[in-house]
Amino acid sequence: MTIWLESTDFARYALVPEELLPVWTGAGADGMAGEHVAVVRVAGRDVLTLGGEPLPVTWIAEELVFARSYGVEGDAALLSAVRDAAGADGWTDLFSLVLGGRHVLTDSACDGDRILDCSRDARQPVETLRVELPRRRYRVRSLVVEPDPETQLVLERLLPE
């Protein structure tokens, strides 16, 4: 079953390395408001940001794809659309960055102390997704697909270099 982060207050998500949570304030992502996908450096590490609109987002680990959705219905439809898009023309190469280890995908405005506090106390949930990646350089590619007239997906794919 696919888990979605339902929305973000500031139309921006951040993929924060877990070891950076104690120093994460979200401030580095503030300047990315107009960017669809960007990278910010925090304490010498790359942080991928996804945004532009407050859409629901999910991580599809087996495809190394972040998917943001306008109206996708069900896991089968999502996975089919992502797999069909994998070989499609039209992907845009954006940039390369170094990622690896355990990350937290969250609203970029949610500071690390709050994320850590909520992870210790289940009565105070914060919306996050856990993402684990082998440490390496990845090329980020982007594509918008419309698998049917009612659905649009914004895809960001990580390709190992």
DSSP file with accessible surface (Angstrom, degrees, kcal/mol):
  #  RESIDUE AA STRUCTURE BP1 BP2  ACC     N-H-->O    O-->H-N    N-H-->O    O-->H-N    TCO  KAPPA ALPHA  PHI   PSI    X-CA   Y-CA   Z-CA
    1    1 A M              0   0  202      0, 0.0     2,-0.3     0, 0.0     0, 0.0   0.000 360.0 360.0 360.0 129.8    0.0    0.0    0.0
    2    2 A T        -     0   0   26     56,-0.0     2,-0.5    58,-0.0    58,-0.1  -0.565 360.0-146.7 -76.7 134.3    1.4    3.4   -1.0
    3    3 A I        -     0   0  108     -2,-0.3    56,-0.5    56,-0.3     2,-0.4  -0.889  16.1-162.7-103.8 131.8    1.7    6.0    1.8
    4    4 A W        -     0   0   49     -2,-0.5     2,-0.6    54,-0.1    54,-0.2  -0.888  22.8-136.4-113.9 142.8    1.1    9.6    0.8
    5    5 A L  B     -A   57   0A   4     52,-3.0    52,-2.0    -2,-0.4     3,-0.1  -0.890  27.9-149.2 -86.5 123.3    2.0   12.9    2.5
    6    6 A E        -     0   0  108     -2,-0.6     2,-0.3    50,-0.2    -1,-0.1   0.792  55.3 -26.2 -75.2 -31.7   -1.2   14.7    1.9
    7    7 A S        -     0   0   63     48,-0.1     2,-0.4    49,-0.1    -1,-0.2  -0.990  47.1-130.1-169.1 171.6   -0.1   18.3    1.7
    8    8 A T    >   -     0   0    5     -2,-0.3     3,-0.8     1,-0.1     5,-0.1  -0.993  16.2-139.1-134.4 138.7    2.5   20.9    2.6
    9    9 A D  T 3  S+     0   0  136     -2,-0.4    -1,-0.1     1,-0.2    98,-0.0   0.830 104.8  33.8 -65.4 -33.0    1.8   24.3    4.1
   10   10 A F  T 3  S-     0   0  142      2,-0.3    -1,-0.2    43,-0.1    42,-0.2   0.151 110.2-110.6-114.0  18.6    4.3   26.1    1.9
   11   11 A A  S <  S+     0   0   24     -3,-0.8    41,-2.0     1,-0.1     2,-0.4   0.777  86.5 102.9  61.5  29.1    4.1   24.0   -1.3
   12   12 A R  E     -B   51   0A   4     39,-0.2    96,-2.5    40,-0.1    97,-0.4  -0.982  49.3-167.4-147.3 129.9    7.6   22.5   -0.6
   13   13 A Y  E     -BC  50 107A   2     37,-3.6    37,-2.1    -2,-0.4     2,-0.4  -0.831  11.6-152.9-106.4 155.6    8.8   19.2    0.6
   14   14 A A  E     -BC  49 106A   0     92,-2.8    92,-2.1    -2,-0.3     2,-0.9  -0.992  13.4-145.1-132.0 138.4   12.4   18.4    1.7
   15   15 A L  E     -BC  48 105A   1     33,-2.8    33,-0.7    -2,-0.4    90,-0.2  -0.850  32.5-171.9 -98.9  95.0   14.3   15.1    1.7
   16   16 A V  E     - C   0 104A   0     88,-2.9    88,-2.7    -2,-0.9    31,-0.1  -0.787  25.4-121.6 -99.1 124.5   16.4   15.7    4.8
   17   17 A P  E >   - C   0 103A   0      0, 0.0     3,-1.9     0, 0.0     4,-0.5  -0.412  26.7-124.4 -58.0 136.2   19.2   13.2    5.8
   18   18 A E  G >  S+     0   0   46     84,-2.8     3,-1.5     1,-0.3    85,-0.1   0.859 109.2  59.4 -55.1 -36.7   18.3   11.9    9.3
   19   19 A E  G 3  S+     0   0  109     83,-0.4    -1,-0.3     1,-0.3     4,-0.1   0.714 102.6  54.9 -70.1 -14.3   21.7   13.1   10.7
   20   20 A L  G X> S+     0   0   11     -3,-1.9     3,-1.6     1,-0.2     4,-1.1   0.538  78.9  95.6 -90.8  -6.7   20.8   16.6    9.8
   21   21 A L  G X4 S+     0   0    3     -3,-1.5     3,-0.8    -4,-0.5    91,-0.2   0.883  77.0  59.3 -55.0 -39.4   17.5   16.7   11.6
   22   22 A P  G 34 S+     0   0   80      0, 0.0    -1,-0.3     0, 0.0    91,-0.1   0.785 117.5  32.4 -61.6 -23.2   19.0   18.3   14.7
   23   23 A V  G <4 S+     0   0   86     -3,-1.6     2,-0.4    -4,-0.1    -2,-0.2   0.440  90.3 116.0-110.2  -0.6   20.1   21.3   12.6
   24   24 A W    <<  +     0   0    6     -4,-1.1    88,-2.8    -3,-0.8    89,-0.5  -0.552  22.8 157.7 -75.1 123.3   17.2   21.4   10.1
   25   25 A T        -     0   0   94     -2,-0.4    -1,-0.2    86,-0.2    86,-0.1   0.439  54.1-120.8-117.1  -7.9   15.1   24.6   10.3
   26   26 A G  S >> S+     0   0    2     84,-0.1     3,-1.2     1,-0.0     4,-0.7   0.284  82.1 118.1  83.6 -11.8   13.7   24.5    6.8
   27   27 A A  H >>  +     0   0   53      1,-0.3     3,-1.0     2,-0.2     4,-0.5   0.844  65.3  60.5 -60.3 -34.7   15.3   27.9    6.2
   28   28 A G  H 34 S+     0   0   37      1,-0.3     3,-0.3     2,-0.2    -1,-0.3   0.811 104.0  50.4 -64.0 -26.7   17.4   26.6    3.4
   29   29 A A  H X4 S+     0   0    3     -3,-1.2     3,-1.8    79,-0.2    -1,-0.3   0.633  88.0  84.9 -86.4 -13.1   14.3   25.6    1.4
   30   30 A D  H X< S+     0   0  109     -3,-1.0     3,-1.1    -4,-0.7    -1,-0.2   0.872  85.9  54.6 -57.3 -39.6   12.7   29.0    1.8
   31   31 A G  T 3< S+     0   0   67     -4,-0.5     3,-0.3    -3,-0.3    -1,-0.3   0.508  94.8  70.5 -75.3  -1.9   14.5   30.5   -1.2
   32   32 A M  T X   +     0   0   42     -3,-1.8     3,-1.9     1,-0.2    -1,-0.3   0.261  59.1 120.8 -96.4  10.9   13.3   27.7   -3.5
   33   33 A A  T <  S+     0   0   77     -3,-1.1    -1,-0.2     1,-0.3    19,-0.1   0.815  79.0  40.9 -51.0 -37.2    9.6   28.9   -3.5
   34   34 A G  T 3  S+     0   0   79     -3,-0.3     2,-0.3    17,-0.0    -1,-0.3   0.608  97.2  96.8 -87.8  -9.8    9.5   29.4   -7.3
   35   35 A E    <   -     0   0  107     -3,-1.9     3,-0.2     1,-0.1    -3,-0.0  -0.605  59.9-154.8 -86.0 140.4   11.5   26.2   -8.1
   36   36 A H  S    S+     0   0   72      1,-0.3    15,-2.8    -2,-0.3     2,-0.3   0.929  87.2   1.7 -74.6 -48.2    9.8   23.0   -9.0
   37   37 A V  E    S+D   50   0A  11     13,-0.2    -1,-0.3    15,-0.1     2,-0.3  -0.995  81.2 157.2-140.5 137.0   12.7   20.8   -7.9
   38   38 A A  E     -D   49   0A   8     11,-2.1    11,-3.1    -2,-0.3     2,-0.4  -0.932  31.7-128.7-151.3 173.0   15.9   22.1   -6.3
   39   39 A V  E     -D   48   0A  50     -2,-0.3     2,-0.3     9,-0.2     9,-0.2  -0.990  18.5-171.7-130.3 137.0   18.8   21.2   -4.1
   40   40 A V  E     -D   47   0A  14      7,-2.3     7,-2.5    -2,-0.4     2,-0.5  -0.939  21.0-128.5-122.9 151.5   20.1   23.1   -1.1
   41   41 A R  E     +D   46   0A 155     -2,-0.3     2,-0.4     5,-0.2     5,-0.2  -0.884  26.7 177.1-101.3 130.0   23.2   22.5    0.9
   42   42 A V  E >  S-D   45   0A  26      3,-2.6     3,-2.1    -2,-0.5   -18,-0.1  -0.989  71.8 -19.3-133.7 121.2   23.0   22.1    4.6
   43   43 A A  T 3  S-     0   0   81     -2,-0.4     3,-0.1     1,-0.3    -1,-0.1   0.865 128.4 -51.3  49.7  41.5   26.0   21.3    6.8
   44   44 A G  T 3  S+     0   0   50      1,-0.2     2,-0.3     0, 0.0    -1,-0.3   0.547 117.6 108.0  78.4   7.9   27.8   20.1    3.7
   45   45 A R  E <   - D   0  42A  35     -3,-2.1    -3,-2.6   -28,-0.0     2,-0.3  -0.878  69.6-115.5-118.9 150.6   25.0   17.7    2.6
   46   46 A D  E     - D   0  41A  15     52,-0.5     2,-0.5    -2,-0.3    -5,-0.2  -0.656  24.4-166.6 -83.1 136.8   22.6   17.9   -0.3
   47   47 A V  E     - D   0  40A   0     -7,-2.5    -7,-2.3    -2,-0.3     2,-0.3  -0.989  12.9-143.8-123.9 118.7   18.9   18.2    0.5
   48   48 A L  E     -BD  15  39A   1    -33,-0.7   -33,-2.8    -2,-0.5     2,-0.4  -0.647  15.6-162.0 -80.8 134.4   16.5   17.6   -2.4
   49   49 A T  E     -BD  14  38A   0    -11,-3.1   -11,-2.1    -2,-0.3     2,-0.4  -0.959   6.2-167.9-120.2 141.4   13.4   19.9   -2.4
   50   50 A L  E     +BD  13  37A   1    -37,-2.1   -37,-3.6    -2,-0.4     2,-0.3  -0.983  34.3  98.8-123.5 134.6   10.2   19.2   -4.3
   51   51 A G  E     +B   12   0A   0    -15,-2.8   -39,-0.2    -2,-0.4   -40,-0.1  -0.917  12.0 140.4-177.8-153.7    7.5   21.8   -4.7
   52   52 A G  S    S+     0   0   41    -41,-2.0   -40,-0.1    -2,-0.3   -16,-0.1  -0.218  93.0  31.5 111.7 -38.6    5.7   24.4   -6.6
   53   53 A E  S    S-     0   0   92    -42,-0.2     2,-2.3   -17,-0.1   -43,-0.1  -0.990  87.6-108.7-145.8 151.6    2.3   23.3   -5.5
   54   54 A P        +     0   0   78      0, 0.0   -42,-0.1     0, 0.0     3,-0.0  -0.338  62.4 152.9 -81.1  63.7    0.9   21.7   -2.3
   55   55 A L        -     0   0   16     -2,-2.3    15,-0.1   -48,-0.1    -2,-0.1  -0.626  52.7 -97.7 -90.3 153.0    0.3   18.3   -3.9
   56   56 A P        -     0   0   33      0, 0.0    13,-1.5     0, 0.0     2,-0.3  -0.366  45.7-160.6 -61.5 147.9    0.2   15.0   -2.1
   57   57 A V  E     +AE   5  68A   0    -52,-2.0   -52,-3.0    11,-0.2     2,-0.3  -0.964  14.5 179.4-135.1 148.2    3.6   13.2   -2.6
   58   58 A T  E     - E   0  67A   2      9,-1.9     9,-2.3    -2,-0.3     2,-0.5  -0.946  23.7-127.9-140.3 164.8    4.8    9.6   -2.2
   59   59 A W  E     - E   0  66A  33    -56,-0.5     2,-0.8    -2,-0.3   -56,-0.3  -0.967  10.6-163.1-115.7 126.5    8.0    7.7   -2.7
   60   60 A I  E >>> - E   0  65A   5      5,-3.1     5,-1.8    -2,-0.5     3,-1.0  -0.874   9.4-172.0-110.1  94.2    8.1    4.6   -4.9
   61   61 A A  G >45S+     0   0   53     -2,-0.8     3,-0.9     1,-0.3    -1,-0.2   0.874  78.1  56.6 -59.9 -43.0   11.3    2.9   -3.7
   62   62 A E  G 345S+     0   0  120      1,-0.3    -1,-0.3     2,-0.1    -2,-0.0   0.757 118.2  34.9 -66.2 -19.9   11.5    0.2   -6.4
   63   63 A E  G <45S-     0   0   41     -3,-1.0    -1,-0.3     2,-0.2    -2,-0.2   0.441 103.1-128.0-106.7  -5.2   11.4    2.8   -9.1
   64   64 A L  T <<5 +     0   0   43     -3,-0.9    94,-2.8    -4,-0.8     2,-0.4   0.919  63.9 139.0  53.6  47.5   13.4    5.5   -7.3
   65   65 A V  E   < -EF  60 157A   3     -5,-1.8    -5,-3.1    92,-0.2     2,-0.5  -0.976  49.9-153.1-128.7 133.6   10.6    8.0   -8.0
   66   66 A F  E     -EF  59 156A   0     90,-3.0    90,-2.4    -2,-0.4     2,-0.5  -0.894  23.5-162.6 -94.4 132.0    8.8   10.7   -6.1
   67   67 A A  E     -EF  58 155A   0     -9,-2.3    -9,-1.9    -2,-0.5     2,-0.4  -0.977  12.0-169.7-122.4 127.4    5.3   11.1   -7.4
   68   68 A R  E     -EF  57 154A   2     86,-2.7    86,-3.0    -2,-0.5     2,-0.4  -0.953  23.8-148.6-112.1 139.5    3.1   14.1   -6.8
   69   69 A S  E     - F   0 153A   9    -13,-1.5     2,-0.6    -2,-0.4    84,-0.2  -0.892  33.9-168.9-127.4 141.1   -0.5   13.7   -7.8
   70   70 A Y  E    S- F   0 152A  74     82,-3.0    82,-1.8    -2,-0.4   -15,-0.0  -0.937  92.1 -30.2-109.6  92.7   -3.6   15.4   -9.2
   71   71 A G  S    S+     0   0   40     -2,-0.6     2,-0.2     1,-0.2    82,-0.1   0.662  75.6 167.0  82.5  21.9   -6.2   12.7   -8.7
   72   72 A V        -     0   0   23     80,-0.2     2,-0.6     1,-0.1    -1,-0.2  -0.501  25.1-147.3 -70.1 138.3   -4.5    9.3   -9.1
   73   73 A E        -     0   0  155     -2,-0.2     4,-0.4     1,-0.1    -1,-0.1  -0.898  52.4 -18.7-113.3 103.2   -6.9    6.5   -7.9
   74   74 A G  S  > S-     0   0   48     -2,-0.6     4,-1.9     3,-0.1     5,-0.1   0.228  72.7 -85.7  90.8 155.2   -5.2    3.5   -6.2
   75   75 A D  H  > S+     0   0   53      1,-0.2     4,-2.9     2,-0.2     5,-0.3   0.871 121.2  55.8 -63.5 -41.6   -1.8    1.8   -6.0
   76   76 A A  H  > S+     0   0   81      1,-0.2     4,-2.4     2,-0.2    -1,-0.2   0.927 109.6  45.9 -61.6 -43.8   -2.3   -0.2   -9.2
   77   77 A A  H  > S+     0   0   45     -4,-0.4     4,-2.3     2,-0.2    -1,-0.2   0.907 114.1  49.2 -65.6 -40.5   -3.0    2.9  -11.3
   78   78 A L  H  X S+     0   0    1     -4,-1.9     4,-2.6     2,-0.2     5,-0.2   0.963 113.4  44.4 -63.2 -52.5   -0.1    4.8   -9.8
   79   79 A L  H  X S+     0   0   36     -4,-2.9     4,-2.7     1,-0.2     5,-0.2   0.897 113.5  51.4 -63.1 -38.6    2.5    2.0  -10.3
   80   80 A S  H  X S+     0   0   63     -4,-2.4     4,-2.5    -5,-0.3    -1,-0.2   0.936 111.5  47.0 -62.5 -46.1    1.3    1.3  -13.8
   81   81 A A  H  X S+     0   0    8     -4,-2.3     4,-2.0     2,-0.2    -2,-0.2   0.907 113.6  48.1 -63.6 -41.3    1.6    5.0  -14.7
   82   82 A V  H  X S+     0   0    3     -4,-2.6     4,-1.4     2,-0.2    -2,-0.2   0.932 113.3  47.1 -66.9 -43.1    5.1    5.3  -13.2
   83   83 A R  H  X S+     0   0  121     -4,-2.7     4,-0.6    -5,-0.2     3,-0.2   0.899 111.9  50.2 -66.7 -39.0    6.3    2.1  -14.9
   84   84 A D  H >< S+     0   0  119     -4,-2.5     3,-0.6    -5,-0.2    -1,-0.2   0.885 110.4  51.1 -63.4 -37.5    4.9    3.3  -18.2
   85   85 A A  H >< S+     0   0    5     -4,-2.0     3,-1.7     1,-0.2    -1,-0.2   0.771  90.2  80.2 -72.0 -24.1    6.6    6.7  -17.8
   86   86 A A  H 3< S+     0   0   28     -4,-1.4    -1,-0.2     1,-0.3    -2,-0.2   0.862 103.1  32.9 -54.5 -39.5   10.0    5.1  -17.1
   87   87 A G  T << S+     0   0   71     -4,-0.6    -1,-0.3    -3,-0.6    -2,-0.2   0.357  97.0 117.5 -98.5   6.9   10.7    4.5  -20.7
   88   88 A A    <   -     0   0   41     -3,-1.7     3,-0.5    -4,-0.2     2,-0.1  -0.319  64.4-118.5 -75.6 154.2    8.9    7.5  -22.1
   89   89 A D  S    S+     0   0  157      1,-0.2    -1,-0.1    -2,-0.0    -2,-0.0  -0.453  87.2  61.1 -76.8 162.5   10.4   10.4  -23.9
   90   90 A G        +     0   0   55      1,-0.3    -1,-0.2    -2,-0.1    54,-0.2   0.378  59.2 145.6 102.8  -6.2   10.3   13.9  -22.4
   91   91 A W        -     0   0   22     -3,-0.5     2,-0.5    52,-0.1    -1,-0.3  -0.446  40.2-142.5 -62.2 138.3   12.2   13.4  -19.2
   92   92 A T  E     - G   0 142A  81     50,-2.9    50,-2.3    -2,-0.1     2,-0.5  -0.916   5.4-136.8-106.6 123.0   14.1   16.6  -18.3
   93   93 A D  E     + G   0 141A  87     -2,-0.5    48,-0.2    48,-0.2     3,-0.1  -0.690  28.4 173.7 -74.9 125.9   17.5   16.2  -16.7
   94   94 A L  E     -     0   0A  69     46,-3.1     2,-0.3    -2,-0.5    -1,-0.2   0.881  47.5 -53.4-101.7 -56.1   17.7   18.8  -13.9
   95   95 A F  E     - G   0 140A  53     45,-0.9    45,-3.2   -57,-0.1    -1,-0.4  -0.969  45.3-105.7-171.9 173.3   20.9   18.3  -11.9
   96   96 A S  E     + G   0 139A  43     -2,-0.3     2,-0.3    43,-0.2    43,-0.2  -0.884  35.1 168.5-115.0 151.8   23.0   15.8  -10.0
   97   97 A L  E     - G   0 138A   1     41,-2.3    41,-3.3    -2,-0.3     2,-0.5  -0.968  34.6-109.1-153.8 164.9   23.4   15.5   -6.3
   98   98 A V  E     + G   0 137A  34     -2,-0.3   -52,-0.5    39,-0.2     2,-0.3  -0.893  41.7 162.6-103.9 124.7   24.8   13.2   -3.6
   99   99 A L  E     + G   0 136A   0     37,-2.1    37,-2.5    -2,-0.5     2,-0.2  -0.931   3.4 141.5-132.2 160.3   22.3   11.3   -1.5
  100  100 A G  E     +     0   0A   4     -2,-0.3     2,-0.2    35,-0.3    35,-0.1  -0.789  38.3  29.3 167.0 149.3   22.6    8.3    0.7
  101  101 A G  E    S- G   0 133A  32     32,-3.6    32,-2.1    -2,-0.2     2,-0.4  -0.531  99.6 -16.6  92.3-157.1   21.6    6.7    4.0
  102  102 A R  E     + G   0 132A 126     30,-0.2   -84,-2.8    -2,-0.2   -83,-0.4  -0.743  66.2 178.5 -92.5 131.5   18.3    7.3    5.8
  103  103 A H  E     -CG  17 131A   0     28,-3.0    28,-2.3    -2,-0.4     2,-0.5  -0.861  22.7-139.3-126.4 161.8   16.3   10.4    4.9
  104  104 A V  E     -CG  16 130A   0    -88,-2.7   -88,-2.9    -2,-0.3     2,-0.6  -0.992  10.3-153.0-122.8 123.8   13.0   11.9    6.0
  105  105 A L  E     +CG  15 129A   0     24,-3.0    24,-1.9    -2,-0.5     2,-0.3  -0.876  39.0 140.4 -93.9 124.5   10.7   13.4    3.4
  106  106 A T  E     -CG  14 128A   1    -92,-2.1   -92,-2.8    -2,-0.6     2,-0.2  -0.935  61.0 -63.3-153.0 170.2    8.6   16.1    5.1
  107  107 A D  E >   -C   13   0A  23     20,-0.5     3,-1.8    -2,-0.3   -94,-0.3  -0.461  50.5-130.5 -57.8 129.6    7.1   19.6    4.7
  108  108 A S  T 3  S+     0   0    3    -96,-2.5   -79,-0.2     1,-0.3    -1,-0.2   0.771 104.5  58.9 -62.2 -23.2   10.2   21.8    4.3
  109  109 A A  T 3  S+     0   0   40    -97,-0.4     2,-0.6   -80,-0.1    -1,-0.3   0.601  80.5  99.2 -82.4  -9.5    8.8   24.2    7.0
  110  110 A C  S <  S-     0   0   10     -3,-1.8   -84,-0.1   -84,-0.1    -4,-0.0  -0.662  75.0-134.4 -80.2 115.8    8.7   21.4    9.7
  111  111 A D     >  -     0   0   69     -2,-0.6     4,-1.8   -86,-0.1     3,-0.4  -0.317  14.0-115.5 -76.5 157.4   11.9   21.9   11.7
  112  112 A G  H  > S+     0   0    0    -88,-2.8     4,-2.8     1,-0.2     5,-0.2   0.829 111.4  59.0 -60.5 -37.2   14.0   18.9   12.7
  113  113 A D  H  > S+     0   0   93    -89,-0.5     4,-2.7     1,-0.2    -1,-0.2   0.921 107.3  47.7 -60.7 -41.2   13.4   19.2   16.5
  114  114 A R  H  > S+     0   0  126     -3,-0.4     4,-2.6     2,-0.2     5,-0.2   0.916 111.3  50.4 -65.5 -42.4    9.7   18.8   15.9
  115  115 A I  H  X S+     0   0    2     -4,-1.8     4,-2.0     1,-0.2    -2,-0.2   0.943 113.2  46.1 -61.0 -45.4   10.3   15.8   13.6
  116  116 A L  H  X S+     0   0   41     -4,-2.8     4,-1.2     2,-0.2    -2,-0.2   0.921 112.6  49.9 -64.9 -43.1   12.5   14.2   16.2
  117  117 A D  H  X S+     0   0   89     -4,-2.7     4,-1.1    -5,-0.2     3,-0.4   0.926 112.2  48.0 -60.3 -43.8   10.1   14.9   19.1
  118  118 A C  H  < S+     0   0    9     -4,-2.6     6,-0.3     1,-0.2    -1,-0.2   0.843 105.9  57.1 -69.1 -31.2    7.2   13.4   17.2
  119  119 A S  H  < S+     0   0   67     -4,-2.0    -1,-0.2     1,-0.2    -2,-0.2   0.798 110.1  45.8 -70.8 -23.3    9.2   10.3   16.3
  120  120 A R  H  < S+     0   0  172     -4,-1.2     2,-0.5    -3,-0.4    -1,-0.2   0.685 116.6  46.4 -87.0 -21.6    9.7    9.7   20.0
  121  121 A D    ><  -     0   0   35     -4,-1.1     3,-2.3     3,-0.2    -1,-0.2  -0.876  63.8-167.2-128.5  99.9    6.1   10.3   20.9
  122  122 A A  T 3  S+     0   0   95     -2,-0.5    -1,-0.1     1,-0.3    -4,-0.1   0.660  84.6  72.0 -62.8 -15.1    3.5    8.6   18.7
  123  123 A R  T 3  S+     0   0  208      1,-0.3    -1,-0.3     2,-0.0    -5,-0.1   0.631  97.6  52.0 -74.8 -11.5    0.7   10.8   20.2
  124  124 A Q  S <  S-     0   0  102     -3,-2.3    -1,-0.3    -6,-0.3    -3,-0.2  -0.610  82.8-173.1-121.1  70.7    2.2   13.7   18.3
  125  125 A P        -     0   0  102      0, 0.0     2,-0.4     0, 0.0    -6,-0.1  -0.328   8.3-167.3 -69.9 144.3    2.4   12.5   14.7
  126  126 A V        -     0   0   27    -11,-0.1     2,-0.7    -8,-0.1    -2,-0.0  -0.978  32.9-107.0-123.4 141.1    4.1   14.6   12.0
  127  127 A E        +     0   0   93     -2,-0.4   -20,-0.5  -120,-0.1     2,-0.3  -0.608  59.5 142.8 -74.0 115.2    3.7   13.6    8.4
  128  128 A T  E     -G  106   0A  36     -2,-0.7     2,-0.4   -22,-0.1   -22,-0.2  -0.973  38.0-147.4-144.7 156.9    6.9   12.1    7.1
  129  129 A L  E     -G  105   0A  16    -24,-1.9   -24,-3.0    -2,-0.3     2,-0.4  -0.991  20.6-132.0-121.8 138.1    8.0    9.4    4.8
  130  130 A R  E     -G  104   0A 117     -2,-0.4     2,-0.4   -26,-0.2   -26,-0.2  -0.747  24.6-174.3 -88.4 134.3   11.2    7.4    5.4
  131  131 A V  E     -G  103   0A   1    -28,-2.3   -28,-3.0    -2,-0.4     2,-0.4  -0.996   5.9-167.3-131.9 124.8   13.5    7.0    2.4
  132  132 A E  E     +G  102   0A 136     -2,-0.4   -30,-0.2   -30,-0.2    -2,-0.0  -0.958  12.6 173.3-114.8 132.9   16.7    4.9    2.3
  133  133 A L  E     -G  101   0A   9    -32,-2.1   -32,-3.6    -2,-0.4     2,-0.1  -0.995  36.8-109.7-136.2 142.8   19.2    5.2   -0.5
  134  134 A P  E     -     0   0A  80      0, 0.0     2,-0.4     0, 0.0   -35,-0.2  -0.469  50.8-100.6 -64.3 141.4   22.6    3.8   -1.2
  135  135 A R  E    S+     0   0A 151    -35,-0.1     2,-0.3    -2,-0.1   -35,-0.3  -0.537  76.2 104.1 -71.5 120.6   25.2    6.6   -0.9
  136  136 A R  E    S-G   99   0A 111    -37,-2.5   -37,-2.1    -2,-0.4     2,-0.4  -0.964  74.1 -71.1-174.4 177.7   26.1    7.8   -4.4
  137  137 A R  E     -G   98   0A 114     -2,-0.3    24,-2.4    24,-0.2     2,-0.4  -0.733  47.7-166.2 -87.4 134.4   25.6   10.6   -6.9
  138  138 A Y  E     -GH  97 160A   1    -41,-3.3   -41,-2.3    -2,-0.4     2,-0.5  -0.954  17.4-138.1-121.9 142.6   22.1   10.6   -8.5
  139  139 A R  E     -GH  96 159A  75     20,-2.9    20,-2.6    -2,-0.4     2,-0.5  -0.852  22.7-140.5 -93.5 131.7   20.9   12.5  -11.5
  140  140 A V  E     -GH  95 158A   0    -45,-3.2   -46,-3.1    -2,-0.5   -45,-0.9  -0.851  22.1-177.0 -97.7 126.6   17.4   14.0  -10.9
  141  141 A R  E     -GH  93 157A  52     16,-2.3    16,-2.9    -2,-0.5     2,-0.4  -0.934   7.4-156.3-122.3 148.7   15.0   13.8  -13.9
  142  142 A S  E     +GH  92 156A  11    -50,-2.3   -50,-2.9    -2,-0.3     2,-0.3  -0.944  15.0 167.1-130.2 146.0   11.5   15.2  -14.0
  143  143 A L  E     - H   0 155A  18     12,-2.1    12,-3.3    -2,-0.4     2,-0.5  -0.972  23.0-147.9-155.0 140.2    8.4   14.4  -16.1
  144  144 A V  E     - H   0 154A  71     -2,-0.3     2,-0.3    10,-0.2    10,-0.2  -0.956  26.0-177.3-108.5 127.7    4.7   15.3  -16.0
  145  145 A V  E     - H   0 153A  28      8,-2.5     8,-3.0    -2,-0.5     3,-0.1  -0.932  24.0-156.5-126.1 151.8    2.4   12.6  -17.3
  146  146 A E  E     +     0   0A 132     -2,-0.3     6,-0.2     6,-0.2    -2,-0.0  -0.825  12.0 178.6-125.0  89.2   -1.3   12.3  -17.8
  147  147 A P  E    S-     0   0A  66      0, 0.0    -1,-0.1     0, 0.0     5,-0.1   0.743  74.8  -0.2 -66.9 -21.9   -2.3    8.6  -17.7
  148  148 A D  E >  S- H   0 151A  63      3,-0.7     3,-1.6    -3,-0.1    -3,-0.0  -0.951  87.9 -90.6-155.5 169.3   -6.0    9.5  -18.1
  149  149 A P  T 3  S+     0   0  119      0, 0.0     3,-0.0     0, 0.0    -1,-0.0   0.741 124.1  44.2 -61.4 -20.5   -8.1   12.7  -18.5
  150  150 A E  T 3  S+     0   0  151    -79,-0.1     2,-0.4     1,-0.0    -4,-0.0   0.435 106.3  70.8-100.4  -0.6   -8.6   13.0  -14.8
  151  151 A T  E <   + H   0 148A   8     -3,-1.6    -3,-0.7     2,-0.0     2,-0.4  -0.958  46.8 174.0-128.0 136.0   -5.1   12.3  -13.6
  152  152 A Q  E     -F   70   0A  53    -82,-1.8   -82,-3.0    -2,-0.4     2,-0.4  -0.997  11.1-165.0-135.1 136.4   -1.8   14.1  -13.7
  153  153 A L  E     -FH  69 145A   0     -8,-3.0    -8,-2.5    -2,-0.4     2,-0.6  -0.976  11.4-154.0-121.5 134.9    1.4   13.0  -12.1
  154  154 A V  E     -FH  68 144A   7    -86,-3.0   -86,-2.7    -2,-0.4     2,-0.4  -0.949  25.3-165.8-103.2 116.7    4.5   15.0  -11.5
  155  155 A L  E     -FH  67 143A   0    -12,-3.3   -12,-2.1    -2,-0.6     2,-0.5  -0.901  18.8-173.2-112.9 135.7    7.4   12.6  -11.3
  156  156 A E  E     -FH  66 142A   0    -90,-2.4   -90,-3.0    -2,-0.4     2,-0.4  -0.995  16.2-165.5-122.7 121.1   11.0   13.1  -10.1
  157  157 A R  E     -FH  65 141A  48    -16,-2.9   -16,-2.3    -2,-0.5     2,-0.6  -0.869  13.4-145.2-112.8 138.6   13.3   10.2  -10.7
  158  158 A L  E     - H   0 140A   1    -94,-2.8   -18,-0.2    -2,-0.4   -62,-0.0  -0.907  16.7-169.9-101.1 120.5   16.7    9.5   -9.1
  159  159 A L  E     - H   0 139A  30    -20,-2.6   -20,-2.9    -2,-0.6   -95,-0.0  -0.951  23.7-124.3-112.0 120.3   19.1    7.8  -11.5
  160  160 A P  E       H   0 138A  56      0, 0.0   -22,-0.2     0, 0.0   -24,-0.0  -0.377 360.0 360.0 -59.4 136.8   22.3    6.4  -10.1
  161  161 A E              0   0  109    -24,-2.4   -24,-0.2    -2,-0.0   -65,-0.0  -0.699 360.0 360.0 -97.4 360.0   25.3    7.9  -12.0
